[in-house]
Amino acid sequence: MTEHPVGVIGGVDCHSDTHTAAALDPLGRLLGTAEFPTTSKGCAALLEWFAAFGPVVSIGVESTGSYGAGLARHLTEHDVRVVEINQPHAHTRARRGKSDPIDAEAAARKVLSGEAAGAPKNTTGIVEAIRELSVARDGAVKARTAALGQLGDLLVTAPAELREQLGCRKTLEGKATLCTRLRPSSTADQPTRAAKLALRSVARRIQILSKEIAELDSELDALVATAAPKTLALLGLGTHHTATLLVAAGENIDRFSSEAAFAHLCAAAPIPVSSGRTNRHRLNYAGNRAANRALHMIVVVRLRYCEQTKAYMQRRTAEGRTKKEVIRCLKRYVAREIYRTLRADLTTLSLRA
């Protein structure tokens, strides 16, 4: 028989201002619940509260990538085993209701039963720095795209003479460069003066965002080249695709039991939906969609530039597979390949540290 750990099993439901904790004994009896602030002192008080019931075996934490990131780091620094917990199942909420103590207890019971055993991402190293810069860059790119769209809309309704003046440039980026040089005149009619002011304002915003994106790209290039040189050298993987897959895997890639688990996280592994005489699989519509998109774009690049990938596409389509089905197979292959190179890169990185 499997021996149950002797000690306290914890669960924490995390929010922006408070963390709600629940403690269980090895037999699953609820020892108590409590609420703590999300400050450094609050995290320390939470750990002391758990330790008052006995030795702490492990603590399940919800939202380790957002609200619970600071708590997970604090617990890890104090040698407490942290288990990543997803939201409670809808059936559990339907039976018991929804509250912070209920969710904290459900998290603890997932740890006790072994249903949850995954380790959270390590957010204390270079991969976390890459994630933060990637988030900032994505926001700047979206803002720049929105500004370019606004510029195009303003140009459509601008006075005819102003449109003709800017017509020498064909792209919106080129028109934005010209718009930064506009000088609204106080003697001009109001629509023309307002159009010039609006176009110059949006164009300057585009210019600032372009400079910001370039600076972030420079930082990301250096960090990704340091963290994953072997992965970055693969065909179809640039800085941003490599950064996306690095962030999805996390710096402690050993938390995955196999490359199949990484493929499942990237939504590149089919899910069985067999029952009775039916034996089939379906697509995984969950998982990390950004990582899945990165895999898709890598396959698209290889279908154009890799002769081996082209030959595979021709062979499988000759067997009766559709192009979409072949691309799904290729994404699974790429996920396997990238898992191995990421594992080698991150192992080398940890040895250097």
N, C-alpha and C positions, 0 to 999 in steps of 0.2 A: 504494500500500500504506500501511496505517496505521502510523505510527511508534510504537514502544514507548517509554514514558518511560524516561529514563536515571536510575537511582537505585534506592533501596531501597523495596520494597513490604512492609509489615508486617501482621501479624495478631496479635490479642491475645484470649486466652480469660480472662475475668474471673471472679473468685470473691470471697468476702467477705474473705479474708485474703491471697491472692496473685493476681498477674496473670502468666500465662504468655505469652511473646511468641515469635513466629517471624518471621524475616526471609528474604525472597526477593530474588534479583536479577531484572532485567528479563526473563530467559529462563526464569524459574520454578525456578531451582536454589536449594535450601535453603542459606542461609548460616549458620544457627544458630538455636538456641532457648535461652531463659533464663527464669528465674522471678524475680519481684520482689515485694516487699511492697506492700500497698495504701496505704501512707503517702505523704505529700507527697514525701519523699526517694526513696521507691520509684518514684513516677511520674517524677521527674526522672532517676533512674538508668536507667529504661526508655527514655526518649527519648535519653539519651546513648548507650546501647547500640546503638540503631538507627542513630544518626548516625555511629557508629564504622565502619559498613560503607559509608557514602557519603551523598549527599543523600537525604533522606527524601521520597518522592513522596506517599504516602498510607498510612494505617494503618487496617485494618478492626478494629473493636472490637465484641465481643459484649456484650450486656446494657448498652447505653448508657443505658437508663432505670432501671437498678438498680445492680448491682455495678460497672459500668463508667462510671457517671455522673461520678465524680470524675476518672477518667483522661481521659475525653472532654473535660472542661472544661480540664484541664491542657494537653492537646495543642492544643486550639483556641486557647488563650491564647498558645501558642508558634507560631502560624501553620502548624500541620500539618493537612493535609486529613484529616478523620476520616470514615470510611464505616461506616454502621450495618450490622451483620451479624446475620442470624438464625441459629438453631441449624443445625448441619450436617444435610444430608438423611439420612434413615434408610438409604438405599442406600450412602452414603459410609461411614457407621458400620458397616454390615454387611460392607463390603469391607475396611476398614482397622482397625476396632476403635475403641475410645474411650479417649482420654487427653487431658490438657490440652495437651501439645505437638502432638498430632494435630489437635485442634480449632483451635489457634492457626494451624497451617499451613493448614488448610482455609479459615479466615477470610482469610488472606493470598491464597490462590489465587482466592477469590471476587472479591477486589478486582482482582487482576491480570487475570482473564478478563473483567472488566466485568459479571459476573453481579450483583454488589452495587455499587450506585452511590449509594444514598440517604444523605442527610446526617442525623445524629442531631438530636434536638430541642435547641433552645437552652434550657438550664436555668439561665440567669443573670439572668432578668428577671421581670416581673410574672406571667407565665403560670405559672412554676414556683411562685411564691408562692400563686397560686390553687390549684394542684394540691395543695400541702402542706396548705392549710386545708381543701380538699375531702376529703382523706383523713381528717383529724382529725374533720371533721363526720360523715362516713359512719360512722366507728367509734362516735361518740357516739350517732348515731341507732340503730344496731344494738343498742348496749348498752341504750339506753332502751326499745326495743321488747322486748328480752329481759326487762328489769325489769318492764315492764307485764304481760307474760305470766306472770311469777312471781307478781306481785301478784294477778292473777286466779285463779291456781291456789290460792294461799293462802286467798283469800276463799271458794272453793268448800268447803274443808274446815274453815273457821274455826267456832268455836262459834256457835250460832244467835243468841244475844243480840248478838254482835259483828256478825254479818251484818245483823241488823235495824237496828243502830245506823248502819251505813254504807249502808243501802239507800236513803237519801234522795237519794243522788247516782247518776245513771244511767251515767255514763261512768267508765272506769278512771282517767282523769286526775282527775276529781272525787273519786273514792274515795281516790286517792293523797293529795290535799290534806287530806282528813279523817284519813287514817292518820298523817300527820305530827304530829297533835295528840294521838295516843293516849298515855296515861300508864299503863304497866303497874303494877299494885299488888302489893306483896309478899304481901298477904293472899289474893290470888286463887289459884284452883287452877292447877296447873302448865300444863295445855294452854291455858287462857285467857291467862295471863301470857306464855307462849312465843309464842302467836299475835299478841298485841299487839306484842311486841318485834320479831318477824319482819316484820310488816306495816309498822311504823314505819321499820325499817331499809331495806326495799325502797322505801318511799315517799320517804324522804330521798334515796336514790340517784337516783330518778326526778327529784326536784326539782333536784338538782345537775346532772344531765345536761341537763335542759331549759334551765337557765341557761347551761350551756356551749354548747349548740346555738344559743341566741339570740345569744351573743357572737360565735360563728363566723359566723353568718348576717350579722351587722352588718358584720364585716370583709369578707366575700365580696361583699356588695352594693356596697361602695365600690370594691373592686378590679375587679370585673367591669364596673361602670359606667365606670371609667376605661379599661379595656383594650378593651372592645368595645361602645361605645354604640349604634352602628348595628345590630349584631346583636341586642342586647338589646331594641331597639324593635320587632323583628319580632313578628308575631302568634304566640303560643304559646311564646315563648322567655322564660322567667324567668331568674333568677340562676343556678339550679343547672343547667338544661339548657345555658345559654350557657357556664357554667364547664366542663361536661363536654366540649362540642365544642371549646372553646378548648384544653383540655388535650390532646385527641386530635390537634388540628392542630399544636400547638406554636407558640411565638412566631415561629420562622423558617418561616412557612407557605410561603415560596418553595421549600422542599425538595420540594413537590409539583409535578410537571410540568404538571398540569392539574386541573380540578375533578373529572374522572373518577377520578384517583388518590385524591383525598380521599374520594369516594363509595365507592371500593373499600376504603379503610381503615375506613370506617364500616359495611362489610358491606351497603351499599345498592346495589351494582352486581352484576348477574347474571354468572355465570361460564359461558363457553361449554363445552359437553361434547358437541360434534358429532363424528361419525365416520362415514365412508362416506355412506350415504344418510340418516343421522340428522342432523338439524340442530335443535338445541335448546340451551337454557341451564338452569342450575340455580341455586338460592339459594346465596349465600355464607355458609357457616356459621362462617367464621373472622372475622377483622377485630376491631375494637374493639367489644365487645358493649355497653359502657356508652354509647358514642356511638350505636350502633344503637337502643338503647332510648330515648335522648333523641329521636332522629328519629321514632320510633314515637309517642311521647307528644305531640310537636308536631303530627303529622298527626291524632291523635285530637282534640286541641283545635280544630284548624282545621275538621275535619268537623262540629263542633258550632257554631262561631261564624263561619266564613268562608263566605259565599254562593258565591263562586267555586269553592271546594273542594267544596261540596255539589253544585253543578251538574256538576262533573267526575265525581264519584262516580255521579250519576244517568246521565250520558251513557255512561260506560264499562260500567256494569252493564247498560244497555240493549243494548250491543253484545255481551253474553254473558260479560263478565269477572266473576269472583267478587269479593267484597269484599276478601278477602286480596290478590288480584292487584292491585286498584286501590290499596290501601294501599301495596304495594311500589312502584308507579309514583310515588305521591305522595312517598314517602320519598326516592326518587331525585331528584325535583324539589326537595325541601326541601334536600337535601345540596348541590345546585348553587347554590341561592340563598344558603345560609349560607356556602359557600366564598367567594363573591364579597364578601359583607359582612364576613366575617372578614378577608379579604385587605385590604380597604379600611381596616378598623379597625386592623390590625396595622401597615400601612404608615404610617398617621397617627401611631401610637404610636412607631414608630422614628424618624420625623422630629422628633417632640417631644423624644425622648431625645437 
